[in-house]
Amino acid sequence: MIVHRHTLISEDLFAKRFVCDLDACKGACCEVGDSGAPLEPEEARQIRNHIDAIRPYMTERGERAMAEQGTSVVDLDGELVTPLVQEYAECVYAKKDARGIWKCGIEQAHRDGKIPFHKPISCHLYPIRLAQVGEYEALNYHEWPICAPACSCGAKLDVPVFRFLKDALVRRYGEDWYRELETIYTEWDRQRGGSSDDVRAAR
């Protein structure tokens, strides 16, 4: 792991390649899984407070499932998450577009200027998963078979995971943090094949 300010960064974010290929995967991450997208308490509050503006971007079955479960739920692991349409497994906030690609209704409402917040940071950052390790927030790369097209596309375009997720990382940690991360990556890339020591940023 690489220490950068208050974060611990898996080297997989530098070594792995990733670019979403929605034409290939059809946004399957919104449809497949045993639990909804992790939510921070403030995100759950924002969704609850702006649900009327989000409803037009939801399916009828998504609305029914949300009415039964609430705008957020606690899953079997004790995590706060978005509800699922149980009989189909998709997120209640997901809806297919004209091309049959699942899109996030929260994100679409934000893009249309209907709500002041983006989709959950856990979705925006994927395939990065966050975990608290002492005083640090750890950024780990999560592998999921449904994202094989993204790995292939990323390899073809030679885009490291962290660069694909620039907007989400800037949203989470700020422009300065991201610029420093680019510097760390340059040094890490230079050292490959040489010293195996971690590249460490000044805290």
Backbone as a printed PyTorch tensor [residue, N CA C, xyz], in Angstrom:
tensor([[[  0.8420,  -1.2060,   0.0000],
         [  0.0000,   0.0000,   0.0000],
         [  0.8750,   1.2540,   0.0000]],

        [[  0.3900,   2.2730,  -0.6490],
         [  1.0970,   3.5480,  -0.7410],
         [  0.4000,   4.5560,   0.1690]],

        [[  1.1630,   5.2070,   1.0240],
         [  0.6140,   6.2130,   1.9220],
         [  0.5940,   7.5610,   1.2080]],

        [[ -0.5920,   8.1550,   1.1580],
         [ -0.7290,   9.4850,   0.5470],
         [ -1.6670,  10.3060,   1.4180]],

        [[ -1.0830,  11.2640,   2.1470],
         [ -1.8450,  12.0590,   3.1070],
         [ -2.5800,  11.1270,   4.0700]],

        [[ -3.9200,  11.2070,   4.0690],
         [ -4.7240,  10.4220,   5.0090],
         [ -5.2730,   9.1490,   4.3600]],

        [[ -4.6890,   8.7300,   3.2420],
         [ -5.1920,   7.5580,   2.5270],
         [ -4.1110,   6.4930,   2.3590]],

        [[ -4.5680,   5.2550,   2.2020],
         [ -3.7150,   4.1240,   1.8430],
         [ -4.1820,   3.6340,   0.4820]],

        [[ -3.2840,   3.6230,  -0.4830],
         [ -3.6610,   3.3420,  -1.8630],
         [ -3.0660,   2.0190,  -2.3270]],

        [[ -3.9190,   1.1130,  -2.7550],
         [ -3.4460,  -0.1440,  -3.3230],
         [ -2.7200,   0.1270,  -4.6410]],

        [[ -1.5990,  -0.5420,  -4.8360],
         [ -0.8600,  -0.3750,  -6.0870],
         [ -1.6500,  -0.8780,  -7.2840]],

        [[ -2.6920,  -1.6720,  -7.0410],
         [ -3.5520,  -2.1150,  -8.1390],
         [ -4.1810,  -0.9330,  -8.8700]],

        [[ -4.3870,   0.1820,  -8.1730],
         [ -4.9800,   1.3640,  -8.8060],
         [ -4.0510,   1.9530,  -9.8540]],

        [[ -2.7570,   1.6630,  -9.7240],
         [ -1.7690,   2.0750, -10.7190],
         [ -1.5390,   0.9810, -11.7640]],

        [[ -1.5110,  -0.2650, -11.3170],
         [ -1.1180,  -1.3700, -12.1910],
         [ -2.2540,  -1.8660, -13.0830]],

        [[ -3.4800,  -1.8740, -12.5750],
         [ -4.6200,  -2.3790, -13.3380],
         [ -5.1280,  -1.3150, -14.3070]],

        [[ -5.7340,  -1.7830, -15.3910],
         [ -6.3390,  -0.8940, -16.4020],
         [ -7.8440,  -1.0800, -16.3830]],

        [[ -8.5780,   0.0440, -16.5900],
         [-10.0400,  -0.0280, -16.4490],
         [-10.6910,   1.1710, -17.1390]],

        [[-11.6330,   0.9010, -18.0230],
         [-12.4930,   1.9310, -18.6250],
         [-13.8510,   1.2820, -18.8770]],

        [[-14.9030,   1.7960, -18.2590],
         [-16.2270,   1.2030, -18.4360],
         [-16.5960,   1.1210, -19.9180]],

        [[-17.1420,  -0.0220, -20.3030],
         [-17.6130,  -0.2400, -21.6720],
         [-19.1030,  -0.5670, -21.5820]],

        [[-19.9270,   0.4610, -21.5030],
         [-21.3500,   0.2660, -21.2590],
         [-22.0570,  -0.4650, -22.3910]],

        [[-21.5440,  -0.3320, -23.6100],
         [-22.1560,  -1.0620, -24.7240],
         [-21.9860,  -2.5700, -24.5470]],

        [[-20.9360,  -2.9650, -23.8350],
         [-20.6780,  -4.3900, -23.6100],
         [-21.3500,  -4.9070, -22.3420]],

        [[-21.2520,  -4.1560, -21.2430],
         [-21.7620,  -4.6690, -19.9590],
         [-23.2030,  -4.2410, -19.6810]],

        [[-23.6950,  -3.2160, -20.3820],
         [-25.0680,  -2.7180, -20.2160],
         [-25.3450,  -2.1970, -18.8030]],

        [[-24.2820,  -1.7570, -18.1220],
         [-24.4820,  -1.2220, -16.7730],
         [-24.8970,  -2.2770, -15.7700]],

        [[-24.3390,  -3.4830, -15.9320],
         [-24.7580,  -4.6210, -15.1080],
         [-24.5220,  -4.4070, -13.6190]],

        [[-23.6100,  -3.5160, -13.2510],
         [-23.3490,  -3.2820, -11.8230],
         [-24.5700,  -2.7140, -11.1170]],

        [[-25.5070,  -2.1120, -11.8570],
         [-26.7490,  -1.6090, -11.2650],
         [-27.7900,  -2.7120, -11.0910]],

        [[-27.5180,  -3.8620, -11.7130],
         [-28.5230,  -4.9280, -11.7700],
         [-28.1010,  -6.1800, -11.0190]],

        [[-26.8110,  -6.4390, -10.9210],
         [-26.3090,  -7.6930, -10.3660],
         [-25.7480,  -7.4640,  -8.9680]],

        [[-26.0440,  -8.3630,  -8.0530],
         [-25.4640,  -8.2710,  -6.7180],
         [-26.4480,  -8.6800,  -5.6390]],

        [[-25.8940,  -8.9900,  -4.4640],
         [-26.7200,  -9.4230,  -3.3440],
         [-27.1380,  -8.2700,  -2.4460]],

        [[-26.5750,  -7.1010,  -2.6640],
         [-26.8710,  -5.9520,  -1.8200],
         [-26.8100,  -4.6950,  -2.6730]],

        [[-27.3930,  -3.6150,  -2.1430],
         [-27.3840,  -2.3590,  -2.8590],
         [-26.0630,  -1.6330,  -2.7480]],

        [[-26.0150,  -0.4320,  -3.2960],
         [-24.7950,   0.3810,  -3.2550],
         [-24.6000,   0.9570,  -1.8520]],

        [[-23.3960,   0.8500,  -1.2930],
         [-23.1420,   1.4480,   0.0240],
         [-23.4280,   2.9470,   0.0140]],

        [[-24.0360,   3.4090,   1.0980],
         [-24.3820,   4.8220,   1.2470],
         [-23.7380,   5.3940,   2.5060]],

        [[-23.3030,   6.6310,   2.4240],
         [-22.9130,   7.3490,   3.6180],
         [-24.1750,   7.9710,   4.2180]],

        [[-24.2210,   8.1780,   5.5320],
         [-25.4370,   8.7180,   6.1560],
         [-25.9530,   9.9920,   5.4990]],

        [[-25.0430,  10.8920,   5.1190],
         [-25.4710,  12.1350,   4.4800],
         [-26.0850,  11.8620,   3.1080]],

        [[-25.5590,  10.8720,   2.3900],
         [-26.1310,  10.5100,   1.0910],
         [-27.5440,   9.9740,   1.2720]],

        [[-27.7450,   9.1320,   2.2820],
         [-29.0740,   8.5870,   2.5460],
         [-30.0560,   9.7150,   2.8820]],

        [[-29.5810,  10.6880,   3.6460],
         [-30.4350,  11.8250,   4.0080],
         [-30.8050,  12.6430,   2.7730]],

        [[-29.8220,  12.8850,   1.8960],
         [-30.0750,  13.6640,   0.6830],
         [-31.0720,  12.9530,  -0.2250]],

        [[-30.9200,  11.6570,  -0.3710],
         [-31.8580,  10.9030,  -1.2160],
         [-33.2680,  10.9980,  -0.6420]],

        [[-33.3740,  10.8110,   0.6650],
         [-34.6910,  10.8800,   1.3180],
         [-35.3270,  12.2590,   1.1290]],

        [[-34.5260,  13.2930,   1.2560],
         [-35.0710,  14.6550,   1.1630],
         [-35.4280,  15.0690,  -0.2560]],

        [[-34.8150,  14.4100,  -1.2550],
         [-35.0570,  14.8050,  -2.6520],
         [-35.7270,  13.6910,  -3.4660]],

        [[-36.3580,  12.7620,  -2.7760],
         [-36.8910,  11.5990,  -3.4820],
         [-37.9530,  11.9820,  -4.5190]],

        [[-38.7220,  13.0280,  -4.2740],
         [-39.7580,  13.4050,  -5.2470],
         [-39.1450,  13.8380,  -6.5820]],

        [[-37.9430,  14.4210,  -6.5380],
         [-37.2690,  14.8300,  -7.7720],
         [-36.6100,  13.6450,  -8.4700]],

        [[-36.3550,  12.5740,  -7.7120],
         [-35.7020,  11.3840,  -8.2730],
         [-36.7260,  10.4250,  -8.8780]],

        [[-37.9400,  10.4100,  -8.3510],
         [-38.9670,   9.4570,  -8.7870],
         [-39.1390,   9.3680, -10.3080]],

        [[-39.1680,  10.5040, -11.0460],
         [-39.3810,  10.4000, -12.5010],
         [-38.2850,   9.6100, -13.2310]],

        [[-37.1620,   9.3930, -12.5730],
         [-36.0450,   8.6780, -13.1970],
         [-35.9980,   7.2120, -12.7570]],

        [[-37.0390,   6.7670, -12.0740],
         [-37.1100,   5.3960, -11.5830],
         [-38.1310,   4.5890, -12.3770]],

        [[-38.0290,   3.2740, -12.3020],
         [-39.0440,   2.4000, -12.8820],
         [-40.2230,   2.2920, -11.9100]],

        [[-41.3550,   1.8240, -12.4150],
         [-42.5230,   1.6220, -11.5470],
         [-42.2190,   0.5740, -10.4870]],

        [[-41.5320,  -0.5020, -10.8740],
         [-41.2310,  -1.5440,  -9.8850],
         [-40.1940,  -1.0460,  -8.8740]],

        [[-39.3040,  -0.1590,  -9.3220],
         [-38.3630,   0.4390,  -8.3920],
         [-39.0800,   1.2990,  -7.3660]],

        [[-40.0530,   2.0640,  -7.8310],
         [-40.8320,   2.9000,  -6.9110],
         [-41.6060,   2.0380,  -5.9140]],

        [[-42.1900,   0.9440,  -6.3940],
         [-42.9490,   0.0650,  -5.4930],
         [-42.0300,  -0.5340,  -4.4270]],

        [[-40.8630,  -0.9840,  -4.8610],
         [-39.9220,  -1.5830,  -3.9150],
         [-39.4490,  -0.5520,  -2.8970]],

        [[-39.2220,   0.6670,  -3.3480],
         [-38.7860,   1.7170,  -2.4340],
         [-39.8920,   2.0600,  -1.4350]],

        [[-41.1390,   2.0640,  -1.9030],
         [-42.2560,   2.3600,  -1.0140],
         [-42.3610,   1.3210,   0.0910]],

        [[-42.0100,   0.0800,  -0.2330],
         [-42.0710,  -1.0050,   0.7540],
         [-40.8830,  -0.9900,   1.7120]],

        [[-39.6950,  -0.6180,   1.2030],
         [-38.4780,  -0.7510,   2.0020],
         [-37.9430,   0.5500,   2.5680]],

        [[-38.2740,   1.6640,   1.9230],
         [-37.6960,   2.9470,   2.2990],
         [-36.6620,   3.3750,   1.2730]],

        [[-36.1650,   4.5960,   1.3980],
         [-35.2020,   5.1300,   0.4330],
         [-33.7960,   4.5820,   0.6470]],

        [[-33.5470,   3.9840,   1.8240],
         [-32.2890,   3.2790,   2.0950],
         [-32.5870,   2.1650,   3.0800]],

        [[-31.7230,   1.1640,   3.1230],
         [-31.9120,   0.0230,   4.0220],
         [-30.5650,  -0.3640,   4.6260]],

        [[-30.6160,  -1.1810,   5.6640],
         [-29.4050,  -1.7630,   6.2420],
         [-29.3440,  -3.2240,   5.8060]],

        [[-28.2450,  -3.6210,   5.1630],
         [-28.1450,  -4.9850,   4.6290],
         [-27.7030,  -5.9730,   5.7050]],

        [[-27.4890,  -7.2270,   5.3080],
         [-27.1410,  -8.2880,   6.2530],
         [-25.7850,  -8.0730,   6.9020]],

        [[-24.9350,  -7.2740,   6.2820],
         [-23.6240,  -6.9650,   6.8620],
         [-23.6680,  -5.7310,   7.7620]],

        [[-24.8670,  -5.1880,   7.9370],
         [-25.0020,  -4.0040,   8.7830],
         [-24.6360,  -2.7160,   8.0880]],

        [[-24.5280,  -2.7380,   6.7480],
         [-24.1690,  -1.5450,   5.9820],
         [-25.4250,  -0.8280,   5.4900]],

        [[-25.3580,   0.4880,   5.4770],
         [-26.4130,   1.3070,   4.8970],
         [-26.2580,   1.2800,   3.3860]],

        [[-27.3120,   0.8710,   2.6690],
         [-27.2310,   0.6840,   1.2120],
         [-28.5230,   1.1220,   0.5380]],

        [[-28.4650,   1.2200,  -0.7870],
         [-29.6840,   1.4670,  -1.5580],
         [-30.5190,   0.1780,  -1.5830]],

        [[-31.8420,   0.2800,  -1.5920],
         [-32.6830,  -0.9180,  -1.6680],
         [-32.5870,  -1.5680,  -3.0450]],

        [[-32.9470,  -2.8430,  -3.0940],
         [-33.0140,  -3.5800,  -4.3530],
         [-34.4540,  -3.9480,  -4.6610]],

        [[-34.7390,  -4.1010,  -5.9590],
         [-36.0020,  -4.6990,  -6.3760],
         [-35.8070,  -6.2020,  -6.2340]],

        [[-36.3070,  -6.7620,  -5.1560],
         [-35.8960,  -8.0960,  -4.7350],
         [-36.0790,  -9.1720,  -5.8000]],

        [[-37.1970,  -9.1310,  -6.5190],
         [-37.4480, -10.2050,  -7.4940],
         [-36.5910, -10.0740,  -8.7520]],

        [[-35.9560,  -8.9180,  -8.9470],
         [-35.1130,  -8.7220, -10.1240],
         [-33.6640,  -8.4040,  -9.7660]],

        [[-33.4140,  -7.9370,  -8.5510],
         [-32.0800,  -7.6680,  -7.9880],
         [-31.4800,  -6.3260,  -8.3790]],

        [[-32.1230,  -5.5730,  -9.2760],
         [-31.5150,  -4.2840,  -9.6020],
         [-31.7670,  -3.2630,  -8.4950]],

        [[-30.9240,  -2.2520,  -8.4500],
         [-31.0960,  -1.1360,  -7.5240],
         [-32.4190,  -0.4390,  -7.8350]],

        [[-33.1340,  -0.0130,  -6.8140],
         [-34.4310,   0.6350,  -7.0540],
         [-34.2770,   1.9270,  -7.8470]],

        [[-33.0890,   2.5220,  -7.8360],
         [-32.8670,   3.7890,  -8.5350],
         [-32.3530,   3.5930,  -9.9590]],

        [[-32.2590,   2.3500, -10.4110],
         [-31.7400,   2.0560, -11.7500],
         [-32.8780,   1.9710, -12.7680]],

        [[-32.5750,   2.4280, -13.9830],
         [-33.5650,   2.3780, -15.0620],
         [-32.8310,   2.2510, -16.3900]],

        [[-33.3490,   1.4330, -17.2840],
         [-32.7070,   1.2390, -18.5840],
         [-33.0140,   2.4140, -19.5060]],

        [[-31.9890,   2.7860, -20.3010],
         [-32.2110,   3.8250, -21.3050],
         [-32.6700,   3.1980, -22.6120]],

        [[-32.7360,   3.9920, -23.6590],
         [-33.2480,   3.5130, -24.9420],
         [-32.3860,   2.4240, -25.5540]],

        [[-31.1140,   2.3490, -25.1410],
         [-30.2050,   1.3220, -25.6650],
         [-30.1590,   0.0860, -24.7800]],

        [[-30.9920,   0.0610, -23.7420],
         [-31.0130,  -1.0890, -22.8590],
         [-29.8920,  -1.0810, -21.8320]],

        [[-29.3230,   0.0990, -21.5830],
         [-28.2290,   0.2220, -20.6170],
         [-28.7940,   0.7720, -19.3040]],

        [[-28.4670,   0.0990, -18.2080],
         [-28.9120,   0.5570, -16.8990],
         [-28.2250,   1.8740, -16.5540]],

        [[-29.0100,   2.8420, -16.1180],
         [-28.4820,   4.1310, -15.6910],
         [-29.0050,   4.4440, -14.2880]],

        [[-28.2150,   5.2200, -13.5440],
         [-28.5910,   5.5980, -12.1880],
         [-29.5490,   6.7850, -12.2290]],

        [[-30.7600,   6.6180, -11.6700],
         [-31.7290,   7.6980, -11.6610],
         [-31.2780,   8.8910, -10.8370]],

        [[-30.4840,   8.6180,  -9.7930],
         [-29.9680,   9.7110,  -8.9760],
         [-29.0120,  10.5620,  -9.8140]],

        [[-28.1270,   9.8860, -10.5330],
         [-27.1720,  10.6060, -11.3840],
         [-27.8790,  11.3730, -12.4860]],

        [[-28.8930,  10.7690, -13.0950],
         [-29.6140,  11.4390, -14.1660],
         [-30.3440,  12.6810, -13.6420]],

        [[-30.9180,  12.5820, -12.4460],
         [-31.5980,  13.7340, -11.8530],
         [-30.5990,  14.8570, -11.5750]],

        [[-29.4010,  14.4880, -11.1350],
         [-28.3540,  15.4860, -10.8780],
         [-27.9260,  16.1630, -12.1790]],

        [[-27.7280,  15.3680, -13.2310],
         [-27.2980,  15.9310, -14.5150],
         [-28.3430,  16.8750, -15.1020]],

        [[-29.5950,  16.5970, -14.8150],
         [-30.6710,  17.4590, -15.3130],
         [-30.9220,  18.6570, -14.4000]],

        [[-30.1120,  18.8080, -13.3560],
         [-30.2490,  19.9440, -12.4640],
         [-31.4220,  19.8530, -11.5050]],

        [[-31.9590,  18.6460, -11.2960],
         [-33.1130,  18.4810, -10.4230],
         [-32.7270,  18.3190,  -8.9550]],

        [[-31.5190,  17.8160,  -8.6980],
         [-31.0540,  17.6300,  -7.3210],
         [-29.6160,  18.1300,  -7.2200]],

        [[-29.1640,  18.5300,  -6.0280],
         [-27.8440,  19.1500,  -5.8820],
         [-26.7010,  18.1770,  -5.6240]],

        [[-26.9700,  16.8740,  -5.6440],
         [-25.9190,  15.9240,  -5.3130],
         [-25.8220,  14.8330,  -6.3730]],

        [[-24.6280,  14.2390,  -6.4590],
         [-24.3310,  13.2080,  -7.4550],
         [-24.7980,  11.8480,  -6.9440]],

        [[-24.5730,  10.8200,  -7.7470],
         [-24.8640,   9.4650,  -7.2950],
         [-23.9580,   9.1120,  -6.1010]],

        [[-24.2700,   8.0260,  -5.3660],
         [-23.4490,   7.6530,  -4.2060],
         [-21.9690,   7.5520,  -4.5770]],

        [[-21.1100,   8.0050,  -3.6780],
         [-19.6800,   7.9830,  -3.9560],
         [-19.1800,   6.5620,  -4.1630]],

        [[-19.8200,   5.5760,  -3.5420],
         [-19.3980,   4.1800,  -3.7260],
         [-19.5800,   3.7390,  -5.1760]],

        [[-20.6290,   4.2650,  -5.8400],
         [-20.8530,   3.9540,  -7.2610],
         [-19.8920,   4.7540,  -8.1380]],

        [[-19.7180,   6.0280,  -7.7960],
         [-18.8570,   6.9060,  -8.5910],
         [-17.4160,   6.4150,  -8.5830]],

        [[-16.9750,   5.8430,  -7.4550],
         [-15.5910,   5.3930,  -7.3180],
         [-15.3480,   3.9770,  -7.8430]],

        [[-16.3980,   3.2230,  -8.1220],
         [-16.1790,   1.8230,  -8.5050],
         [-15.3180,   1.7220,  -9.7740]],

        [[-14.3050,   0.8100,  -9.8250],
         [-14.0650,  -0.3720,  -8.9900],
         [-13.2170,  -0.1610,  -7.7360]],

        [[-13.0460,   1.0780,  -7.2810],
         [-12.3990,   1.2990,  -5.9910],
         [-13.4270,   1.0710,  -4.8900]],

        [[-13.0000,   0.3360,  -3.8650],
         [-13.7930,   0.1830,  -2.6640],
         [-13.0320,   0.8000,  -1.4960]],

        [[-13.7470,   1.5230,  -0.6510],
         [-13.1330,   2.2070,   0.4810],
         [-13.2870,   1.3840,   1.7580]],

        [[-12.2740,   1.4700,   2.6190],
         [-12.3280,   0.8190,   3.9290],
         [-11.5210,   1.6560,   4.9100]],

        [[-11.9740,   1.7140,   6.1390],
         [-11.2540,   2.4650,   7.1590],
         [-10.2160,   1.5640,   7.8120]],

        [[ -8.9700,   2.0140,   7.8290],
         [ -7.8780,   1.2800,   8.4630],
         [ -7.2070,   2.2320,   9.4430]],

        [[ -7.6000,   2.1510,  10.7000],
         [ -7.0810,   3.0940,  11.6790],
         [ -7.4450,   4.5150,  11.2970]],

        [[ -6.4450,   5.3710,  11.2200],
         [ -6.6830,   6.7740,  10.8640],
         [ -6.7350,   6.9930,   9.3570]],

        [[ -6.5070,   5.9460,   8.5840],
         [ -6.4380,   6.0720,   7.1280],
         [ -7.6930,   5.5310,   6.4530]],

        [[ -8.0030,   6.1040,   5.2840],
         [ -9.0210,   5.5300,   4.4090],
         [ -8.2950,   4.7580,   3.3190]],

        [[ -8.5660,   3.4610,   3.2390],
         [ -7.8870,   2.6030,   2.2670],
         [ -8.6830,   2.5350,   0.9740]],

        [[ -7.9640,   2.6440,  -0.1430],
         [ -8.5670,   2.5520,  -1.4700],
         [ -8.0790,   1.2610,  -2.1110]],

        [[ -8.9950,   0.3160,  -2.2640],
         [ -8.6540,  -0.9890,  -2.8210],
         [ -9.3710,  -1.2090,  -4.1460]],

        [[ -8.7400,  -2.0050,  -4.9870],
         [ -9.3270,  -2.3620,  -6.2830],
         [-10.1800,  -3.6100,  -6.1110]],

        [[-11.4350,  -3.5400,  -6.5670],
         [-12.3560,  -4.6670,  -6.4500],
         [-12.5510,  -5.3200,  -7.8180]],

        [[-12.2940,  -6.6130,  -7.8820],
         [-12.4650,  -7.3540,  -9.1430],
         [-13.8420,  -7.9970,  -9.1680]],

        [[-14.5350,  -7.8570, -10.2880],
         [-15.8840,  -8.4000, -10.4650],
         [-15.9740,  -8.9050, -11.8930]],

        [[-16.3330, -10.1760, -12.1000],
         [-16.3640, -10.7300, -13.4550],
         [-17.1870,  -9.9180, -14.4470]],

        [[-18.2580,  -9.2710, -13.9890],
         [-19.0880,  -8.5160, -14.9350],
         [-18.3450,  -7.3100, -15.5070]],

        [[-17.2280,  -6.9420, -14.8720],
         [-16.4420,  -5.8000, -15.3550],
         [-15.2990,  -6.2240, -16.2800]],

        [[-15.3030,  -7.4720, -16.7350],
         [-14.2670,  -7.9290, -17.6660],
         [-14.1800,  -7.0360, -18.9080]],

        [[-15.3120,  -6.5830, -19.4920],
         [-15.2100,  -5.6730, -20.6420],
         [-14.4760,  -4.3780, -20.3050]],

        [[-14.6710,  -3.8650, -19.0920],
         [-13.9850,  -2.6320, -18.6750],
         [-12.4850,  -2.8590, -18.5600]],

        [[-12.1040,  -4.0360, -18.0760],
         [-10.6770,  -4.3550, -17.9800],
         [-10.0500,  -4.4550, -19.3640]],

        [[-10.7710,  -5.0850, -20.2910],
         [-10.2700,  -5.2090, -21.6610],
         [-10.1690,  -3.8460, -22.3310]],

        [[-11.1880,  -3.0080, -22.1430],
         [-11.1880,  -1.6720, -22.7380],
         [-10.0690,  -0.8250, -22.1380]],

        [[ -9.9000,  -0.9100, -20.8180],
         [ -8.8370,  -0.1600, -20.1590],
         [ -7.4640,  -0.5750, -20.6140]],

        [[ -7.2730,  -1.8830, -20.8210],
         [ -5.9860,  -2.3850, -21.3010],
         [ -5.7110,  -1.8990, -22.7210]],

        [[ -6.7430,  -1.9070, -23.5440],
         [ -6.5850,  -1.4500, -24.9280],
         [ -6.2060,   0.0230, -24.9760]],

        [[ -6.8240,   0.8190, -24.1010],
         [ -6.5760,   2.2690, -24.0900],
         [ -5.4240,   2.6570, -23.1650]],

        [[ -4.9270,   1.6850, -22.3940],
         [ -3.8380,   1.9010, -21.4340],
         [ -4.1810,   2.9990, -20.4250]],

        [[ -5.3310,   2.8210, -19.7650],
         [ -5.7840,   3.7910, -18.7580],
         [ -5.7620,   3.1320, -17.3780]],

        [[ -4.8820,   3.5900, -16.4760],
         [ -4.8820,   3.0390, -15.1140],
         [ -6.1990,   3.3260, -14.4030]],

        [[ -6.5400,   2.4720, -13.4600],
         [ -7.7920,   2.6260, -12.7220],
         [ -7.9490,   4.0370, -12.1710]],

        [[ -6.9070,   4.5610, -11.5260],
         [ -7.0430,   5.8550, -10.8550],
         [ -7.3210,   6.9890, -11.8440]],

        [[ -6.7840,   6.8970, -13.0610],
         [ -7.0380,   7.9560, -14.0390],
         [ -8.4580,   7.8860, -14.5810]],

        [[ -8.9740,   6.6920, -14.7600],
         [-10.3580,   6.5580, -15.1910],
         [-11.2970,   7.1830, -14.1680]],

        [[-10.9160,   7.1250, -12.9080],
         [-11.7610,   7.6070, -11.8240],
         [-11.3660,   8.9970, -11.3290]],

        [[-10.7000,   9.7750, -12.1680],
         [-10.2360,  11.0960, -11.7350],
         [-11.3540,  11.9440, -11.1460]],

        [[-12.4800,  12.0520, -11.8350],
         [-13.5580,  12.9170, -11.3580],
         [-14.0590,  12.4790,  -9.9830]],

        [[-14.2110,  11.1810,  -9.8000],
         [-14.6940,  10.6690,  -8.5150],
         [-13.6650,  10.8890,  -7.4120]],

        [[-12.3780,  10.7090,  -7.7270],
         [-11.3330,  10.9170,  -6.7310],
         [-11.2070,  12.3850,  -6.3500]],

        [[-11.3520,  13.2690,  -7.3370],
         [-11.3290,  14.7040,  -7.0370],
         [-12.5410,  15.0660,  -6.1770]],

        [[-13.6770,  14.4900,  -6.4880],
         [-14.8810,  14.7280,  -5.6760],
         [-14.6420,  14.3260,  -4.2220]],

        [[-13.9600,  13.2140,  -4.0180],
         [-13.7550,  12.6970,  -2.6630],
         [-12.6350,  13.4240,  -1.9140]],

        [[-11.5140,  13.6610,  -2.6140],
         [-10.3150,  14.1120,  -1.9130],
         [ -9.7930,  15.4870,  -2.3460]],

        [[-10.2910,  16.0220,  -3.4490],
         [ -9.8710,  17.3470,  -3.8810],
         [ -8.8160,  17.3380,  -4.9740]],

        [[ -8.6720,  18.4870,  -5.6410],
         [ -7.7470,  18.6330,  -6.7640],
         [ -6.2930,  18.4480,  -6.3350]],

        [[ -5.8870,  19.0300,  -5.2050],
         [ -4.4960,  18.9340,  -4.7660],
         [ -4.1050,  17.4860,  -4.5010]],

        [[ -4.9780,  16.7710,  -3.8290],
         [ -4.7160,  15.3530,  -3.5350],
         [ -4.5020,  14.5830,  -4.8340]],

        [[ -5.3670,  14.8590,  -5.8340],
         [ -5.2470,  14.1210,  -7.0880],
         [ -3.9730,  14.4890,  -7.8330]],

        [[ -3.6240,  15.7690,  -7.8670],
         [ -2.3830,  16.1640,  -8.5420],
         [ -1.1780,  15.4740,  -7.9050]],

        [[ -1.1640,  15.3910,  -6.6000],
         [ -0.0780,  14.7040,  -5.9100],
         [ -0.0760,  13.2120,  -6.2450]],

        [[ -1.2610,  12.6480,  -6.4110],
         [ -1.3530,  11.2340,  -6.7860],
         [ -0.7180,  10.9950,  -8.1520]],

        [[ -0.9120,  11.9000,  -9.0950],
         [ -0.2760,  11.7790, -10.4070],
         [  1.2530,  11.7760, -10.2630]],

        [[  1.7760,  12.6110,  -9.3790],
         [  3.2210,  12.6580,  -9.1380],
         [  3.7050,  11.3440,  -8.5430]],

        [[  2.9280,  10.8140,  -7.5990],
         [  3.2750,   9.5320,  -6.9840],
         [  3.2950,   8.4310,  -8.0420]],

        [[  2.2870,   8.4540,  -8.9150],
         [  2.2250,   7.4310,  -9.9720],
         [  3.4390,   7.5110, -10.8970]],

        [[  3.8340,   8.7090, -11.2620],
         [  4.9980,   8.8780, -12.1390],
         [  6.2370,   8.2570, -11.5040]],

        [[  6.4270,   8.5070, -10.2100],
         [  7.5810,   7.9410,  -9.5160],
         [  7.4410,   6.4250,  -9.3630]],

        [[  6.2500,   5.9740,  -9.0650],
         [  5.9990,   4.5260,  -8.9610],
         [  6.2980,   3.8340, -10.2810]],

        [[  5.8440,   4.4110, -11.3660],
         [  6.0520,   3.8290, -12.6840],
         [  7.5360,   3.8060, -13.0300]],

        [[  8.2440,   4.8540, -12.6300],
         [  9.6850,   4.9130, -12.8870],
         [ 10.4410,   3.8330, -12.1240]],

        [[  9.9780,   3.5490, -10.9280],
         [ 10.6790,   2.6030, -10.0710],
         [ 10.3620,   1.1470, -10.3770]],

        [[  9.3610,   0.8860, -11.1750],
         [  9.0170,  -0.5040, -11.4770],
         [ 10.2070,  -1.2070, -12.1330]],

        [[ 10.5210,  -2.3550, -11.6420],
         [ 11.6860,  -3.0710, -12.1420],
         [ 12.9390,  -2.7040, -11.3740]],

        [[ 12.8250,  -1.6880, -10.5140],
         [ 13.9570,  -1.2890,  -9.6820],
         [ 13.6370,  -1.6030,  -8.2410]],

        [[ 13.6490,  -0.5970,  -7.3950],
         [ 13.3480,  -0.7990,  -5.9820],
         [ 11.9080,  -1.2180,  -5.8090]],

        [[ 11.6820,  -2.1480,  -4.8710],
         [ 10.3190,  -2.5910,  -4.5980],
         [  9.7030,  -1.8360,  -3.4380]],

        [[ 10.4400,  -0.8430,  -2.9130],
         [  9.9080,  -0.0670,  -1.8040],
         [  8.6800,   0.7120,  -2.2340]],

        [[  7.7650,   0.9110,  -1.3040],
         [  6.5980,   1.7350,  -1.5890],
         [  7.0080,   3.1640,  -1.8620]],

        [[  6.3060,   3.8020,  -2.7860],
         [  6.4640,   5.2300,  -2.9910],
         [  5.5660,   5.9000,  -1.9610]],

        [[  6.1270,   6.8130,  -1.1740],
         [  5.3360,   7.4040,  -0.1060],
         [  5.3180,   8.9210,  -0.2450]],

        [[  4.1290,   9.4680,  -0.1450],
         [  3.9830,  10.9240,  -0.2000],
         [  4.1440,  11.4720,   1.2090]],

        [[  4.6050,  12.6930,   1.2740],
         [  4.7270,  13.3500,   2.5710],
         [  3.3420,  13.5790,   3.1490]],

        [[  3.2030,  13.2790,   4.4090],
         [  1.9230,  13.4720,   5.0680],
         [  1.8150,  14.8790,   5.5750]]])
